[in-house]
């Protein structure tokens, strides 16, 4: 426990330092995180050298496409050029994996190769949504992704310890309980509302994309808290299937980046989406 606490404090200090540094530092840091997470997953799934090369190259292409298109006017996020450029990058990743199926026939199963390509897309696009969240809505709004995921994890842990009686999915994660899962969602809702309230009312930052701080916080916490636990279960399932305890070792007591951010990357696209999609839908319904 002592090692876990020390690691958490150091990691948090580094995280804050990156946020306070010039924006390019955050961009480079996220790119590095993507590559490390891919390496951890490739190692867990025992990907061979050609699979790793294709995976890393595909991730770099997608990252560059997202970064370069961000230099356009904000309205271009909804434009055909941005969509087509990103679609081309995604299709290149898929085609590269398909070609690899032929090249590695007899050496690696097509299931392993295509799974490797899927993990590449999943990790790269999910972490990319964290970066887009910061660029489009600001640092305070982007932090909601981390706050929602980590508050869910914390409340689920203590709720499970105090009230846990019914196993959630024992064949995937034997220690998780239904009571813990419910406590995690409630905790995420409370913390999300409190965070948005403090940022808006105390710090006087206008970060709301919805009209009501309580509604936005509650809905974000509800959806983020529920799917955050799904992300954790997904990572647990992969670890059980591959026979490993942790994806990495970079965080003593916690494991690797995938172990620490499995929930974060799962809800990043979801929170990024609901942050602007729901207000747009509500506006459309009111017209």
N, C-alpha and C positions, 0 to 999 in steps of 0.2 A: 504493500500500500504506500509506503514511504517513497519508493522509487516512482510509482505512478503519479504521486502528487508533485514531486520535484520535476518530473518530465512535463507534466501539464503546465506548471508555472513557467518553465523555460520556453515551451512551445507557444504559450500565450504571449510572452514577452516578444518573441520573434515575430509572431503574427501582427501584433500592434506596431512593431517597428516597420514592418513591410507596408502597413496601411498608411503610416505617417510619412513614408518615403515618397519620392516623386512617382507619379503614376506608372512610368515605365518599369519600375522595380516590381510593382504588383503584377504587371503583365508577364514579365520574365519569370517571376516566382510561380505563377499559375502554370506557365508552359513547362517549367521544371517539374512541378507536381504531376502534371499529366504524364510526362515521360517516366517518372519514377513509378507511378501507379501502374502504367502499362508494363513496365519491367517486372513488377511484383506479380501481376496477373500472368504474364507470359511464363515466369518461373514456376508459378503454381500449376499451370496447365501443361508444363513441360513442352513448350513451343520450341521448335528447332530454329536454327539460325535464319533460314529463309523466311520463316513466319515472323520472326522478330523484325527483320529488315523491312518487310512489307508493312508490318504494323506501325513501326516508328515513322517510316516515310509517309504513310497515309495520314497519321496523326499530325505531322508537321504541315502537310498540305492543307488539311482542314483548319488548323490553327491560323495559318497564314491567310487563308481565305476569309475567315471571320475577322481577323485583325485589319486586313487591308480594306475590307468593305465597310468597316466602322469609320473610316476616314471620310465616307460620303456624308451627305446631309442626313440628319436623323430620319427624315421621311423616307429615305431609301431603304430603311429596314423593311418596309412593306412593299418595296418596288420589285418589279420583275427581275432586274439585273442581279440584285442581291440573292434572290431566291434561286435563280438559275445558276449563279456562280457556286453557291453552296451545294446545290443539287449535283453539279458536275463533280465537285470534290468528293461527295458521298458516293457517287456512282463509280468514280475511279477506285475508291477503296473496295467496293464490292467486286469490280472487275478484276482488280489485282488479286483478291482472295480466290476468285474463280480460276484464274490462270494458275495460281499456286496449287489448286486442287489437281490440275493436270501435271504440273512439274513434279509435285511430291507424291504422285500416285505410287503406291506400294511402299512408301516410307511413312507417310502420315495419313490418318483417316480424314476424309473430307469433312466429317463432323467436327474434328478438332480444328481444322483450318478455318472453317466458316464460323465456329464459335470464337476463335481468335479474332477474326475480323469484326464480329459483333461486339466483343468487349472493347475493341479499339474505338468503334463508333460511340458506344455507350459512355466510356470514360471521357473521351475528347469532347463530345458535344455537351455532356453534363457539366463538366468543369468550364467549358466555354460559356455556358449560361450564367455562371457566377460572374465571369468577366463582363458579359453583356449587361447584367443587372447593375453592376457598378457604373459602367459607362453610360447607360441610359437613365438610370434612376438615382445614382449617387451611392456613396459608401454606406450611409446610414440605412438605406433600403436594402442594399446587398447583405449587410450584416444580419438581417432578419432570417436569411437562409441558415446561417450558422447558429444563431440564437434558437431558432425553432428546433433544429436537429439536436443540439446539445441539451436544451432544456427537456426535450422529450426523453432523451437517454437518461438524464439525471432523475427525473420524476418517475420514470418507469422502473428504474433500479430500486429506489427507496419504497415506492408503492408495492413493488413485488416482494421486497423484504418484509414489509409490515403487514400486508394484507394478502399476499399471494397464496392461493390455494388450488386454483385450477390451471393446469398446464395449457399453454397456448398452442405450440406446435413442438411437442417433445422430441420428435425424430429429427428436427432441424436444430432447435436450441432448447435443450431440456430445462434450462433455468428460467426461461421466460414464462410469465403467467398472464392470464386474461386480466386479472386485477392490475398487474403492472402495466399492461398495455393501455388500459383505460386511464390509469393515473398519469401515464406519459402524455396522452392526448390532452387531458385536462390541464396538466402543467404547461404544455406548449401553448395552449389557448391563453392562460393567465399571463404567462411571461410575454407573449407576443403583444397582448393588449397593453400591458404595463410598459413595455419597451416603446411602442409607438406613441403612447400617451406622453411619456417622458421626453421623447425626441421632439414631439410637436409642441407640447405645452410648456415644458421647462427649458429645452434647448432652443425652442422657437424655430425649428427647421420644418419647412413645408415639404414633407416627403410623401404625403398621402396621395394615392392615386384614386382613392375612393372618397366618398363624402363624409364618412364617419369612422373615427379612429377605433371605436369599439367593434364595429362590424368588420372592418378590415383585419384587425388583430385576431378576432375570434375565428373568422373564416380561415385565415392563413394558418392559425395555430391548429385548428381542427383538421384541415386537409394535410398540412405539413406534418403534424404530429402522427397522423395515421400512416402516411406513406413513408415517413422517416423510419418507422419500425419495419416496414416492408423491405426497405433498402438494407437494413441490418440483417434481416432474415435471408435475403438474397445472397449477401456476402457469406453468411454462415453456411448456406447450402453449398456454395462453391467450395468452401474450405473443407466441408465434410466429404464432398465427392472427390476432391483431390488429395485428401488425407493429410492436410496440414493444419497446424494450430493457428498460426498467424501468417499473414501475407508477407510481412517483413519484420525488420528489427530496428528500424531507425528511431522509433520512439520506445525506449526501454519501459517495460511494464504495460505497454499498449499495443505493440506490434508495429506494422508499417503504415504507410499513408492510406492504403485501402482499408485497413482495420479502423483507422481513426476517422476517415471521411466517407465510409460506406453509406451512411445515412444522408450526409450533406449532398453528395453527388446525385443521390436518387431523387431528392426533393428540389434540387436547384432548378431543373426545367419546369417543374410543376409550379413552384412559387413565382418564377419568372413569368410563366404564362398567365397565371391568375392575377398577377399584379396589374397587367394592362388589358387582358382579354375580358375579364368580368365587367370592368367599367365601360368598355366599348359595347358589350352586349346589353348592359343596362341602359346605356344611352340610346342604343338602337331601338330597344323596346319602348322607350319613352317618347320616341318620335312619332 
